[in-house]
Amino acid sequence: MRVEEVPAGTGRAGVLRLTGVMGEDVAADQRQLIDAVVTAPPPSVLVLDLTGVTVLPASGIRMLLVFVDAVALRGIRCRVVFPDDGVVPRQLGVAGVLPARLVVFGTLEAALADVGADH
């Protein structure tokens, strides 16, 4: 998996774009996510853009949920972005985590608009 910080255009949100296989090497993937969050002042909202995730095994789902819970402990709310027709919603649906555990949007623009409306 690759993690890239993306300019959000708003000071309230941070955006991380994840691509590739999420959870193939859980330790390395977790380290990348944690490093991306702790190296900058925490935003009030973190948007995880999963549109480039090609494979999401059970280990990746667990890692995603643990990460979302961990940043919540730091007072950071998460938004997750993925298209309705991709691999991510299918796998999360099978695992039974939608929509109860995640706030989901179909596009990055919609997630960022929600951050702007969330005063």
C-alpha positions as CSV (number, residue, x, y, z in Angstrom):
1,M,0.0,0.0,0.0
2,R,1.1,3.5,-0.7
3,V,0.0,6.5,1.5
4,E,0.2,10.0,0.0
5,E,-0.7,13.3,1.7
6,V,-3.0,15.4,-0.6
7,P,-3.7,19.1,-0.2
8,A,-7.2,19.5,1.1
9,G,-7.7,23.2,0.4
10,T,-9.0,23.6,4.0
11,G,-7.2,24.0,7.2
12,R,-9.7,21.8,9.0
13,A,-9.1,18.6,7.1
14,G,-6.2,16.4,6.2
15,V,-6.4,14.0,3.3
16,L,-4.5,10.8,2.9
17,R,-4.8,8.9,-0.4
18,L,-4.2,5.2,-0.1
19,T,-3.5,3.1,-3.2
20,G,-2.7,-0.6,-3.9
21,V,-3.3,-3.5,-1.7
22,M,-4.4,-2.4,1.8
23,G,-3.3,-4.8,4.6
24,E,-0.9,-7.0,2.7
25,D,1.9,-6.0,5.0
26,V,-0.1,-4.8,8.0
27,A,2.9,-3.6,10.1
28,A,4.3,-1.5,7.3
29,D,0.9,-0.2,6.2
30,Q,0.0,0.8,9.8
31,R,3.4,2.5,10.2
32,Q,2.8,4.6,7.0
33,L,-0.7,5.7,8.3
34,I,0.6,6.6,11.7
35,D,3.6,8.4,10.4
36,A,1.4,10.5,8.1
37,V,-0.8,11.5,11.0
38,V,1.8,12.2,13.7
39,T,4.1,14.3,11.5
40,A,1.7,17.2,11.2
41,P,-0.6,19.1,13.6
42,P,-3.7,17.1,13.8
43,P,-6.6,18.2,11.6
44,S,-10.1,18.2,13.1
45,V,-11.1,15.8,10.3
46,L,-9.1,13.2,8.4
47,V,-10.3,12.1,5.0
48,L,-9.0,8.7,3.8
49,D,-9.3,8.5,0.1
50,L,-9.5,4.8,-0.8
51,T,-10.4,5.2,-4.4
52,G,-7.1,3.8,-5.4
53,V,-7.2,0.7,-3.2
54,T,-7.2,-2.4,-5.5
55,V,-7.5,-5.2,-2.9
56,L,-8.9,-5.0,0.7
57,P,-8.4,-8.3,2.5
58,A,-9.8,-8.9,6.0
59,S,-6.4,-7.7,7.5
60,G,-6.9,-4.4,5.6
61,I,-10.4,-4.0,7.0
62,R,-9.2,-4.6,10.5
63,M,-6.3,-2.2,10.0
64,L,-8.7,0.5,8.7
65,L,-11.1,0.1,11.7
66,V,-8.3,0.1,14.2
67,F,-6.8,3.3,12.6
68,V,-10.1,5.1,12.6
69,D,-10.7,4.2,16.2
70,A,-7.1,5.3,17.1
71,V,-7.3,8.7,15.5
72,A,-10.8,9.2,17.2
73,L,-9.0,8.9,20.5
74,R,-6.9,11.9,19.4
75,G,-10.1,13.9,18.7
76,I,-9.8,13.5,14.9
77,R,-13.0,12.5,13.0
78,C,-12.5,10.3,9.9
79,R,-14.3,10.4,6.6
80,V,-13.7,7.6,4.1
81,V,-14.0,8.0,0.3
82,F,-14.6,5.2,-2.2
83,P,-16.7,4.8,-5.3
84,D,-19.9,2.7,-4.9
85,D,-18.9,0.2,-7.5
86,G,-15.4,-0.6,-6.3
87,V,-13.7,-3.4,-4.4
88,V,-13.8,-1.4,-1.1
89,P,-17.6,-1.2,-0.6
90,R,-18.0,-4.9,-1.6
91,Q,-15.4,-6.0,1.0
92,L,-16.7,-3.7,3.8
93,G,-20.3,-4.8,3.1
94,V,-19.3,-8.5,3.4
95,A,-17.5,-7.7,6.7
96,G,-20.7,-5.9,7.9
97,V,-19.0,-2.6,8.8
98,L,-21.0,-0.3,6.6
99,P,-22.4,2.1,7.5
100,A,-22.2,1.6,11.2
101,R,-18.5,2.2,11.7
102,L,-17.5,4.6,8.9
103,V,-18.7,7.9,7.5
104,V,-18.5,7.3,3.8
105,F,-18.6,9.5,0.7
106,G,-18.4,8.7,-3.0
107,T,-16.0,11.4,-3.9
108,L,-13.2,13.4,-2.2
109,E,-15.1,16.6,-3.1
110,A,-18.2,15.5,-1.3
111,A,-16.2,14.5,1.8
112,L,-14.4,17.9,1.9
113,A,-17.7,19.7,1.4
114,D,-19.1,17.9,4.4
115,V,-16.1,19.0,6.4
116,G,-16.8,22.6,5.4
117,A,-20.4,22.3,6.4
118,D,-19.5,20.6,9.7
119,H,-19.0,23.7,11.9
